[in-house]
Amino acid sequence: MGRNALAACLVFALYPTTANAQTTSPTFQEQYPSDCLFAPSPKYEVRAVWLTTIGGIDWPHSYANGSASSIERQQRELTTILDQLKAVGTNVVLLQTRVRATTIYPSAMEPWDGCLSGNPGKSPGYDALKFAIDECHKRGMQLHAWVVTIPVGKWTSAGCTQLRKRYPRLIKKIGPDGYMDPENMQTGTYLADICEEIVRNYDVDGIHLDYIRYPETWKIKVSRSQGRRNITAIATAISQRVKRLKPWVMMSCSPIGKSDDLSRYSSRGWNARTVVCQDAQEWLRTGVMDALFPMMYFRDNHFYPFAIDWQERSYGKIVAPGLATYMLSRHEGNWPLVTVSQEMNVLRNLGLGHTHFRSKFLTDNEKGIYRFAQRFNQTPALVPPMTWLSSALPDAPKAFRQTKYSNGVVDLIWQSNDAENLLYNIYASRTWPVDVNDARNIVATRVADKHITLKPKGDYFYAVTAVDRYGNESKPLQSVEKDEYRDEGNAVAAGLLPCDGRRLELPQKPSTLDAKVVAIETMQGRLIATRPYIGSHLDVSQMPEGFYQLRSLNRKGITHRLGFFMIKRR
């Protein structure tokens, strides 16, 4: 979208009452300006959700007591959610992993959270984190372990009680709750230990730090600059530990949605840098963080100027602001759909991703947000590569083999260098070569195996790329290479039947040929259409672009190849 169109979108977003004044109930098209309705779906864009486990408010909604049936029910709940998220283009799931000094995996440091079994400290009978990672990866989605850092729950809760016994000076009481002391160096070390345990034992794609700040109820006695140094030291200790183990694991956090006061817009006393000492934009600049998911649960002038500020100070890193999707609920803010949908569109035009808080409000289709997301994310998207960590492209796959069966199933198999941690993206198109820069051609992402089985509707050319864990993508390997393409289409000038993309010139019928019909087939021999063998031309204007063969067909079913032709309209 051009600069003027973006400005129009911003005006509409900033002044929705004026731009969208209606005396009657607006239609869907009337709610959104045509220029702003759907910005083109980019190939690279973070589309994330926070999937909360505390109290099972997003998941799980049933308890697992170790029995096979209870475990399967709980797992089925999660896979249903993941299927729904995948269907609207989600590519990053931020799964709450450390809840309140409790975990959803078997930890050597902290007890089980009660959300899984119904009893704090009791195992549900399976490793929920491993299961979630495997299921996300099957669907081509990333899973980031969401780690709640400073809050450790009620003073008498299982996690807080255990921590207080082990580290009596580390936990501070504010009201009924316990908090790790942000001014104690041991806090950073302990949280780094927790994150190391996760990264060492699980194939997570990211560590996502929540509440890495001073609590709003903490009476900060040090200077704000010292407070920022304290929080930065914690974030740095965690980041360095993670990167030493697996440098490709994305480090991110969820700062307060307004970084600080702007020159023209006040944060109204609630911001990340000055109020709670989160210097998140500096963390991007210095490499402590690879990505930010700011909690922008605001609207109008409390949202758009601050979104631009995050974009202008992103330093080439990833920013995917959090949307107050929960405020669409009539039990929360009862916002209209247009509030969140406008924000999504403007974020896309700013080159930012978006993150829904929370998963349940998206999949429950509050105010139609799920249906909107289906239309908004018209094509899949890849998570942007972390080129600031590594920009070397992996080698392209090789030895592509394609097999098509009579039932329409297509098997794609390829080879590659057996480099550790390579994944693969699959593309398909009716035209050759397959354009891997066009998001509309994405078929599957982050495939772990060197083969895939598809059942396409029609004939396609395919391409596969290798992707490293930083997100760098190789050059494509086409299923049909240039020379093969020419051979398969018999693209010797004299061998192609003349076709302008709309009309095919028929060869003159020999007097010895008794065929009354011509058959149009794919290069693999699948029948597309039959036409009377009359006249000198056939209308092929409704057929898709590609290579075809033309055959004669008589009443006895005997066929003869008349030639090959190509439909190309560009």
C-alpha positions as CSV (number, residue, x, y, z in Angstrom):
1,M,0.0,0.0,0.0
2,G,1.3,3.5,-0.9
3,R,2.1,6.3,1.5
4,N,-1.2,8.1,0.8
5,A,-3.3,5.0,1.2
6,L,-1.5,4.2,4.5
7,A,-2.2,7.7,5.7
8,A,-5.8,7.3,4.8
9,C,-6.0,4.0,6.8
10,L,-4.4,5.8,9.8
11,V,-6.8,8.6,9.6
12,F,-9.7,6.2,9.5
13,A,-8.2,4.2,12.3
14,L,-7.5,7.2,14.5
15,Y,-11.0,8.7,13.9
16,P,-13.3,5.8,13.5
17,T,-16.4,7.7,14.7
18,T,-16.1,10.3,12.0
19,A,-15.0,8.0,9.3
20,N,-17.6,5.3,10.1
21,A,-20.6,7.3,11.1
22,Q,-23.8,5.4,10.3
23,T,-27.4,6.1,10.9
24,T,-28.3,2.5,10.3
25,S,-26.5,-0.8,10.9
26,P,-23.4,-0.8,8.5
27,T,-22.8,-3.6,6.1
28,F,-19.5,-5.4,6.2
29,Q,-18.1,-3.4,3.3
30,E,-19.3,-0.2,4.8
31,Q,-17.4,-0.9,8.0
32,Y,-14.1,-1.0,6.2
33,P,-12.7,1.4,3.5
34,S,-11.9,-0.5,0.4
35,D,-8.3,0.6,0.4
36,C,-7.9,-0.6,4.0
37,L,-10.0,-3.8,4.0
38,F,-7.4,-6.3,3.3
39,A,-3.8,-5.3,2.8
40,P,-2.0,-7.9,0.7
41,S,-0.9,-10.9,2.7
42,P,2.9,-10.8,2.9
43,K,5.1,-13.8,2.7
44,Y,6.8,-12.9,6.0
45,E,4.7,-11.9,9.0
46,V,4.4,-13.0,12.6
47,R,0.8,-14.1,13.4
48,A,0.8,-15.2,17.0
49,V,-1.5,-16.0,19.9
50,W,-1.0,-16.2,23.7
51,L,-2.3,-19.6,24.7
52,T,-2.8,-19.3,28.5
53,T,-2.7,-22.3,30.8
54,I,-3.2,-20.6,34.2
55,G,-6.5,-21.8,35.6
56,G,-7.1,-23.5,32.3
57,I,-8.7,-20.4,30.9
58,D,-7.5,-21.1,27.4
59,W,-6.4,-24.7,27.9
60,P,-7.0,-27.3,29.3
61,H,-10.7,-27.4,30.2
62,S,-10.5,-30.9,31.7
63,Y,-8.1,-32.6,34.1
64,A,-5.7,-35.5,33.3
65,N,-5.3,-37.9,36.2
66,G,-2.9,-40.3,34.5
67,S,-5.5,-42.5,32.9
68,A,-5.3,-42.9,29.1
69,S,-8.8,-41.6,28.6
70,S,-8.3,-38.4,30.6
71,I,-4.9,-37.7,28.9
72,E,-6.4,-38.2,25.5
73,R,-9.3,-35.9,26.2
74,Q,-6.9,-33.1,27.4
75,Q,-4.7,-33.6,24.4
76,R,-7.6,-33.6,22.0
77,E,-8.7,-30.3,23.4
78,L,-5.3,-28.8,22.5
79,T,-5.1,-30.3,19.0
80,T,-8.6,-28.9,18.3
81,I,-7.3,-25.4,19.3
82,L,-4.2,-25.8,17.2
83,D,-6.2,-26.9,14.2
84,Q,-8.3,-23.8,14.6
85,L,-5.3,-21.5,15.0
86,K,-3.6,-23.1,11.9
87,A,-6.7,-22.5,9.8
88,V,-6.5,-18.7,10.4
89,G,-2.8,-18.5,9.5
90,T,-1.3,-18.6,13.0
91,N,2.4,-19.3,12.8
92,V,3.6,-18.7,16.4
93,V,2.0,-20.1,19.6
94,L,3.1,-18.5,22.8
95,L,2.3,-21.3,25.3
96,Q,2.3,-20.5,29.0
97,T,4.9,-22.9,30.3
98,R,6.1,-21.4,33.6
99,V,2.9,-20.3,35.2
100,R,3.5,-19.0,38.8
101,A,6.7,-20.7,39.9
102,T,5.0,-23.8,38.6
103,T,5.4,-25.6,35.2
104,I,3.5,-27.7,32.7
105,Y,6.5,-30.0,32.2
106,P,8.4,-32.2,34.6
107,S,10.8,-29.8,36.1
108,A,13.7,-30.5,38.4
109,M,13.3,-27.0,39.9
110,E,9.6,-26.2,40.3
111,P,6.4,-28.2,40.9
112,W,3.7,-29.1,38.4
113,D,1.1,-26.4,38.0
114,G,-2.4,-27.6,39.0
115,C,-4.0,-26.6,35.6
116,L,-3.2,-30.1,34.1
117,S,-4.1,-32.5,36.9
118,G,-6.3,-30.4,39.1
119,N,-3.8,-30.8,41.9
120,P,-0.7,-28.5,42.3
121,G,2.4,-30.6,42.3
122,K,0.8,-33.7,40.7
123,S,1.8,-35.0,37.3
124,P,-1.0,-35.3,34.7
125,G,0.6,-38.5,33.4
126,Y,2.3,-37.0,30.4
127,D,4.7,-34.2,29.3
128,A,2.3,-31.4,28.1
129,L,5.1,-29.2,26.8
130,K,6.6,-31.9,24.6
131,F,3.2,-32.9,23.3
132,A,2.4,-29.2,22.5
133,I,5.7,-28.7,20.7
134,D,5.3,-31.9,18.6
135,E,1.7,-30.9,17.6
136,C,2.7,-27.3,16.7
137,H,5.6,-28.6,14.6
138,K,3.3,-31.1,12.8
139,R,1.2,-28.1,11.7
140,G,4.2,-26.0,10.6
141,M,3.8,-23.6,13.6
142,Q,6.5,-22.4,16.0
143,L,6.1,-22.9,19.7
144,H,7.6,-20.4,22.1
145,A,7.8,-21.3,25.8
146,W,6.0,-18.4,27.6
147,V,7.8,-17.9,31.0
148,V,6.2,-15.7,33.6
149,T,9.2,-14.3,35.4
150,I,8.8,-12.0,38.5
151,P,5.4,-13.0,39.9
152,V,5.4,-16.4,41.7
153,G,1.7,-16.6,42.8
154,K,-0.1,-16.4,46.1
155,W,2.2,-16.3,49.2
156,T,1.0,-19.7,50.3
157,S,0.8,-21.3,46.9
158,A,2.9,-24.4,46.0
159,G,5.4,-22.6,43.8
160,C,5.9,-19.6,46.0
161,T,6.2,-21.6,49.2
162,Q,8.9,-23.9,47.7
163,L,10.9,-20.9,46.5
164,R,10.6,-19.1,49.8
165,K,12.0,-22.1,51.6
166,R,14.9,-22.5,49.2
167,Y,15.7,-18.8,48.8
168,P,14.2,-17.0,51.8
169,R,15.6,-13.6,50.8
170,L,14.7,-13.8,47.1
171,I,10.9,-13.5,47.4
172,K,9.1,-10.3,48.5
173,K,5.5,-10.1,49.6
174,I,3.2,-7.5,48.2
175,G,-0.3,-7.9,49.5
176,P,-1.3,-11.6,49.2
177,D,1.3,-12.3,46.4
178,G,4.9,-13.2,46.1
179,Y,7.4,-11.7,43.7
180,M,11.0,-12.4,42.8
181,D,13.2,-9.4,43.8
182,P,14.3,-7.6,40.7
183,E,17.1,-6.0,42.7
184,N,18.6,-9.3,43.7
185,M,21.2,-10.7,41.3
186,Q,20.0,-14.2,42.1
187,T,16.8,-13.5,40.3
188,G,18.5,-13.4,36.9
189,T,20.5,-16.5,37.7
190,Y,17.5,-18.5,38.8
191,L,15.3,-17.5,35.9
192,A,18.2,-18.3,33.5
193,D,18.4,-21.7,35.1
194,I,14.7,-22.2,34.4
195,C,15.0,-21.2,30.8
196,E,18.1,-23.3,30.4
197,E,16.1,-26.3,31.6
198,I,13.5,-25.7,29.0
199,V,15.9,-25.0,26.1
200,R,18.2,-27.9,27.0
201,N,15.3,-30.5,27.2
202,Y,12.9,-29.3,24.6
203,D,12.9,-28.3,20.9
204,V,11.2,-24.9,21.6
205,D,11.5,-22.2,18.9
206,G,11.6,-19.4,21.4
207,I,11.7,-18.3,25.0
208,H,9.1,-15.6,25.7
209,L,9.5,-13.6,28.9
210,D,6.4,-12.2,30.5
211,Y,6.2,-9.7,33.4
212,I,10.0,-9.0,33.2
213,R,9.6,-5.7,35.0
214,Y,9.0,-4.1,38.4
215,P,5.5,-4.9,39.7
216,E,3.3,-1.8,39.4
217,T,2.7,-2.1,43.2
218,W,6.5,-2.2,44.0
219,K,7.7,1.0,45.7
220,I,10.8,1.6,43.7
221,K,13.4,3.3,45.9
222,V,16.3,3.3,43.4
223,S,16.6,5.7,40.5
224,R,14.7,4.9,37.3
225,S,18.0,4.4,35.5
226,Q,19.2,2.0,38.1
227,G,15.8,0.2,38.0
228,R,16.3,-0.2,34.2
229,R,19.7,-1.6,34.7
230,N,18.3,-4.1,37.2
231,I,15.7,-5.4,34.8
232,T,18.1,-5.4,31.9
233,A,20.6,-7.5,33.9
234,I,17.9,-10.1,34.4
235,A,16.9,-10.1,30.7
236,T,20.5,-10.3,29.7
237,A,21.4,-13.2,32.0
238,I,18.5,-15.2,30.6
239,S,19.3,-14.3,26.9
240,Q,22.9,-15.1,27.2
241,R,22.3,-18.5,28.8
242,V,19.7,-19.5,26.1
243,K,21.9,-18.3,23.2
244,R,24.9,-20.3,24.5
245,L,22.9,-23.4,24.3
246,K,20.9,-22.8,21.1
247,P,21.6,-19.5,19.4
248,W,18.7,-19.9,17.0
249,V,16.1,-19.9,19.8
250,M,14.2,-16.6,19.5
251,M,14.3,-14.4,22.6
252,S,11.3,-12.2,23.2
253,C,9.3,-10.5,25.8
254,S,5.9,-8.8,26.3
255,P,6.6,-5.2,27.4
256,I,3.9,-2.7,28.5
257,G,2.2,-1.6,25.2
258,K,3.5,2.0,25.4
259,S,7.2,2.2,25.5
260,D,7.3,5.7,27.0
261,D,5.7,9.2,26.6
262,L,5.9,10.4,23.0
263,S,6.5,14.0,22.0
264,R,2.8,14.5,21.1
265,Y,1.1,11.7,23.0
266,S,1.2,11.0,26.7
267,S,1.2,7.4,28.0
268,R,-1.1,8.6,30.7
269,G,1.1,7.3,33.5
270,W,1.4,3.7,32.2
271,N,4.5,2.8,30.1
272,A,7.3,0.3,30.0
273,R,10.5,2.4,30.3
274,T,9.8,5.0,33.0
275,V,7.1,3.4,35.1
276,V,8.2,-0.3,35.3
277,C,11.8,0.1,34.1
278,Q,11.5,-2.1,30.9
279,D,13.9,-0.8,28.4
280,A,12.6,-3.1,25.7
281,Q,13.5,-1.0,22.7
282,E,17.1,-0.9,23.9
283,W,17.0,-4.7,24.3
284,L,16.2,-4.9,20.6
285,R,19.0,-2.6,19.7
286,T,21.6,-4.4,21.8
287,G,20.5,-7.9,20.8
288,V,19.2,-9.0,24.2
289,M,15.9,-9.6,22.5
290,D,15.2,-10.8,19.0
291,A,11.5,-9.9,19.1
292,L,8.9,-7.9,21.1
293,F,5.2,-8.6,21.6
294,P,4.1,-5.3,23.3
295,M,0.8,-5.6,25.1
296,M,-1.0,-2.9,23.2
297,Y,-4.5,-3.4,24.8
298,F,-5.6,0.0,23.7
299,R,-7.4,1.8,20.9
300,D,-7.5,5.0,18.9
301,N,-4.8,7.6,20.0
302,H,-3.7,5.2,22.7
303,F,-2.8,2.6,20.1
304,Y,-1.7,4.0,16.7
305,P,1.0,6.5,17.6
306,F,2.5,4.0,20.0
307,A,2.4,1.3,17.3
308,I,4.3,3.6,15.0
309,D,6.9,4.2,17.8
310,W,7.5,0.5,18.1
311,Q,8.0,0.2,14.4
312,E,10.4,3.2,14.2
313,R,12.5,1.7,17.0
314,S,12.5,-1.9,16.0
315,Y,16.1,-1.8,14.7
316,G,15.3,-4.4,12.0
317,K,14.0,-6.9,14.6
318,I,10.6,-8.5,15.0
319,V,7.7,-6.6,16.6
320,A,4.2,-8.2,16.8
321,P,2.0,-6.1,19.0
322,G,-0.5,-7.7,21.2
323,L,-4.2,-7.0,20.4
324,A,-6.9,-6.8,23.0
325,T,-9.0,-9.4,21.3
326,Y,-10.5,-10.2,24.7
327,M,-12.1,-6.8,24.8
328,L,-14.4,-7.9,22.0
329,S,-16.3,-9.9,24.6
330,R,-19.4,-8.3,26.0
331,H,-18.1,-9.5,29.4
332,E,-14.9,-7.5,29.0
333,G,-14.9,-4.2,26.9
334,N,-17.6,-5.0,24.4
335,W,-15.5,-3.4,21.7
336,P,-16.8,-3.6,18.1
337,L,-15.0,-5.8,15.7
338,V,-13.9,-2.9,13.6
339,T,-11.6,-1.7,16.5
340,V,-9.4,-4.8,16.3
341,S,-9.7,-5.4,12.6
342,Q,-8.5,-1.8,11.9
343,E,-5.5,-2.3,14.2
344,M,-4.6,-5.5,12.4
345,N,-4.6,-3.9,9.0
346,V,-2.6,-0.8,10.1
347,L,0.0,-3.1,11.8
348,R,0.4,-5.0,8.5
349,N,0.9,-1.8,6.6
350,L,3.5,-0.8,9.1
351,G,5.3,-4.0,8.5
352,L,4.5,-5.4,12.0
353,G,3.0,-8.7,13.0
354,H,0.1,-9.1,15.4
355,T,-0.7,-11.2,18.4
356,H,-4.1,-12.1,19.9
357,F,-4.7,-12.0,23.6
358,R,-6.0,-14.6,24.1
359,S,-6.4,-17.7,22.1
360,K,-9.9,-18.5,23.4
361,F,-11.4,-15.2,22.3
362,L,-10.0,-15.7,18.8
363,T,-11.2,-19.3,18.4
364,D,-14.6,-18.5,20.0
365,N,-15.1,-16.0,17.2
366,E,-15.9,-13.0,19.4
367,K,-17.8,-10.4,17.3
368,G,-16.7,-12.4,14.2
369,I,-12.9,-12.0,14.8
370,Y,-12.1,-15.5,13.7
371,R,-14.0,-15.1,10.4
372,F,-12.3,-11.8,9.9
373,A,-8.9,-13.4,10.5
374,Q,-9.7,-16.1,7.9
375,R,-10.3,-13.5,5.3
376,F,-7.5,-11.2,6.5
377,N,-4.8,-13.9,6.3
378,Q,-5.6,-15.0,2.8
379,T,-2.3,-16.9,2.4
380,P,0.1,-18.6,4.9
381,A,3.1,-16.6,6.1
382,L,6.6,-17.4,7.3
383,V,8.1,-16.0,10.5
384,P,10.7,-13.5,9.3
385,P,14.3,-14.8,9.4
386,M,16.6,-13.6,12.2
387,T,19.3,-12.4,9.8
388,W,21.0,-10.4,12.6
389,L,22.0,-13.7,14.1
390,S,22.9,-15.5,10.9
391,S,22.3,-14.6,7.3
392,A,23.9,-17.6,5.6
393,L,21.5,-19.4,3.2
394,P,21.4,-23.2,3.5
395,D,22.1,-25.3,0.4
396,A,19.1,-26.0,-1.8
397,P,17.6,-29.5,-1.7
398,K,18.4,-31.8,-4.6
399,A,17.1,-34.9,-6.5
400,F,13.4,-34.0,-6.5
401,R,11.2,-36.9,-7.4
402,Q,7.4,-36.5,-8.0
403,T,5.0,-39.4,-8.2
404,K,1.3,-39.0,-9.1
405,Y,-1.1,-41.9,-8.5
406,S,-4.4,-42.6,-10.2
407,N,-6.4,-41.5,-7.1
408,G,-4.9,-38.0,-7.4
409,V,-2.4,-38.3,-4.6
410,V,1.0,-36.8,-5.3
411,D,4.2,-37.9,-3.4
412,L,7.1,-35.5,-3.4
413,I,10.5,-36.7,-2.3
414,W,13.8,-34.8,-2.2
415,Q,17.3,-35.0,-0.8
416,S,19.5,-32.5,0.9
417,N,22.7,-32.2,2.9
418,D,22.1,-33.8,6.2
419,A,22.7,-30.6,8.1
420,E,21.3,-30.5,11.6
421,N,18.0,-28.7,12.1
422,L,17.0,-28.1,8.5
423,L,13.3,-27.8,7.7
424,Y,11.5,-27.5,4.3
425,N,8.9,-25.2,2.7
426,I,6.8,-26.5,-0.1
427,Y,5.4,-24.3,-2.9
428,A,3.0,-25.1,-5.8
429,S,1.8,-23.3,-8.9
430,R,0.2,-24.0,-12.2
431,T,2.9,-22.0,-14.0
432,W,6.6,-22.8,-14.2
433,P,8.9,-21.9,-12.6
434,V,7.1,-21.8,-9.2
435,D,7.5,-18.4,-7.7
436,V,8.5,-18.9,-4.1
437,N,8.3,-15.2,-3.4
438,D,4.5,-15.3,-3.9
439,A,2.8,-16.2,-0.6
440,R,-0.1,-17.6,-2.6
441,N,2.1,-20.5,-3.7
442,I,2.9,-21.7,-0.1
443,V,1.6,-25.2,0.4
444,A,3.4,-26.4,3.6
445,T,5.9,-24.8,6.0
446,R,8.6,-26.1,8.3
447,V,8.3,-29.7,7.1
448,A,10.7,-31.9,9.1
449,D,10.8,-34.9,6.7
450,K,12.2,-35.0,3.2
451,H,8.9,-36.0,1.7
452,I,5.3,-34.9,1.7
453,T,2.1,-36.4,0.4
454,L,-0.5,-34.1,-1.1
455,K,-3.9,-34.4,-2.8
456,P,-4.1,-31.4,-5.0
457,K,-7.1,-30.4,-7.1
458,G,-5.5,-30.4,-10.5
459,D,-2.0,-30.5,-11.9
460,Y,0.8,-28.3,-10.4
461,F,4.5,-27.7,-10.6
462,Y,6.2,-27.8,-7.2
463,A,9.2,-26.3,-5.6
464,V,10.9,-27.1,-2.2
465,T,13.3,-24.9,-0.2
466,A,15.4,-25.7,2.8
467,V,15.1,-23.5,5.9
468,D,17.5,-23.3,8.8
469,R,16.4,-22.6,12.4
470,Y,17.1,-18.9,12.0
471,G,14.5,-18.8,9.2
472,N,17.0,-18.4,6.3
473,E,15.6,-20.0,3.2
474,S,17.6,-21.6,0.4
475,K,17.1,-21.1,-3.3
476,P,14.3,-23.3,-4.6
477,L,14.6,-26.7,-6.1
478,Q,11.9,-27.0,-8.8
479,S,10.1,-30.3,-9.4
480,V,10.8,-29.8,-13.1
481,E,14.0,-28.1,-14.1
482,K,14.4,-25.9,-17.2
483,D,15.6,-28.6,-19.6
484,E,13.0,-31.1,-18.3
485,Y,10.3,-28.4,-18.7
486,R,11.2,-28.0,-22.3
487,D,11.3,-31.7,-22.9
488,E,8.1,-32.3,-21.1
489,G,6.3,-29.6,-23.1
490,N,8.1,-30.7,-26.2
491,A,9.1,-27.1,-26.4
492,V,11.0,-27.3,-29.7
493,A,9.6,-24.5,-31.7
494,A,8.4,-26.8,-34.5
495,G,6.8,-29.2,-32.0
496,L,4.3,-26.9,-30.2
497,L,0.9,-26.4,-31.6
498,P,0.2,-22.6,-32.1
499,C,-1.8,-21.2,-29.1
500,D,-2.2,-17.6,-28.1
501,G,-3.5,-18.5,-24.6
502,R,-7.2,-18.3,-25.7
503,R,-7.4,-20.2,-29.0
504,L,-5.6,-23.4,-30.0
505,E,-4.9,-24.0,-33.7
506,L,-5.9,-27.6,-34.6
507,P,-3.6,-29.6,-36.9
508,Q,-5.2,-30.5,-40.2
509,K,-6.9,-33.8,-39.9
510,P,-5.4,-36.5,-42.2
511,S,-7.9,-38.2,-44.5
512,T,-7.0,-41.6,-43.0
513,L,-7.9,-40.4,-39.4
514,D,-11.5,-41.4,-38.5
515,A,-11.5,-39.5,-35.2
516,K,-14.5,-37.2,-34.5
517,V,-13.2,-36.0,-31.1
518,V,-10.0,-34.5,-29.7
519,A,-9.0,-35.1,-26.1
520,I,-7.0,-32.6,-24.0
521,E,-4.8,-34.2,-21.4
522,T,-2.2,-33.1,-18.8
523,M,1.4,-34.1,-19.4
524,Q,0.8,-37.0,-16.9
525,G,-2.1,-38.3,-19.1
526,R,-5.1,-37.1,-17.0
527,L,-8.1,-36.2,-19.2
528,I,-9.1,-32.6,-18.9
529,A,-11.7,-32.2,-21.7
530,T,-13.0,-33.5,-25.0
531,R,-14.1,-31.4,-27.9
532,P,-15.5,-32.1,-31.4
533,Y,-12.7,-32.4,-34.0
534,I,-14.3,-29.7,-36.2
535,G,-12.9,-26.5,-37.7
536,S,-9.4,-25.1,-37.3
537,H,-9.4,-23.8,-33.7
538,L,-10.4,-24.7,-30.2
539,D,-11.5,-22.3,-27.4
540,V,-9.1,-22.9,-24.4
541,S,-9.7,-19.5,-22.7
542,Q,-11.2,-21.1,-19.6
543,M,-8.3,-23.5,-19.1
544,P,-5.5,-22.7,-16.6
545,E,-2.0,-21.9,-17.9
546,G,0.3,-24.9,-18.4
547,F,1.5,-27.6,-20.8
548,Y,-1.0,-30.0,-22.3
549,Q,-1.1,-32.7,-25.0
550,L,-3.7,-33.0,-27.7
551,R,-4.9,-36.5,-28.8
552,S,-7.4,-37.7,-31.3
553,L,-10.1,-40.1,-30.1
554,N,-12.3,-42.4,-32.3
555,R,-15.4,-44.4,-31.4
556,K,-13.4,-47.4,-30.5
557,G,-11.3,-45.5,-28.0
558,I,-8.2,-45.5,-30.1
559,T,-6.1,-42.4,-29.6
560,H,-3.2,-40.8,-31.4
561,R,-1.1,-37.9,-30.2
562,L,-1.6,-34.8,-32.4
563,G,1.0,-32.6,-30.5
564,F,1.7,-30.5,-27.5
565,F,0.6,-27.0,-26.7
566,M,1.2,-24.4,-24.0
567,I,-1.3,-22.0,-22.6
568,K,0.4,-18.8,-21.5
569,R,-1.4,-15.5,-21.2
570,R,1.4,-13.1,-20.0
